[in-house]
Structures are given as C-alpha cells and as structure tokens.
Amino acid sequence: MKKALRVYGAVQRLVRRLPKDSRPYYAKYVRENFVNYREVDANDAKALDELFNRSYNHSIWVLNKYSVDESAADKLKKICCG
C-alpha cells in the first residue's frame, strides 16, 4: 500500500509539470485510475508490478505528448521499476 501511495504522489507531482489547462483533466484521470484499481490483491506481486509499470509508461507517454523532459519521471521510475 505504501508503494502505491508513493506512485500516486509521484504521478500527481508530474501532473503539475503539464500545461496549466491540461492539469485538471490528468489529475482527475490519475485519481480515477488509482481508485479503480484499489481492489487489486495486495499480495499479488505480479499484478502490482504490472500496474506500477503501466503507471510509469503512461506517465512517460503524457510527458512526451506535452514535450516535458522525461527525466522529470526519474523518481517515479525508481519507485515503479527499481
């Protein structure tokens, strides 16, 4: 659960780097996705790792879409993949 909260916080911090007009949409999108997956079994390491990797990959996609430097997601990468 702690790791999920760290990922959530890191993704929300990345949302702050997006253009001002797109932030509300992505902040809501992030929250809704984390709420939708709260039922995942905390003991299922494979499912959790898959979700964390997906969080990282989607974050990179959005950062690239808005031409934000990918290095902004280094902390998220350490949490999710490292």
Secondary structure, 3 states (H helix, E strand, C coil): CHHHHHHHHHHHHHHCCCCHHHHHHHHHHHHHHHHHCCCCCCCCHHHHHHHHHHHHHHHHHHHHHCCCCHHHHHHHHHHHHC
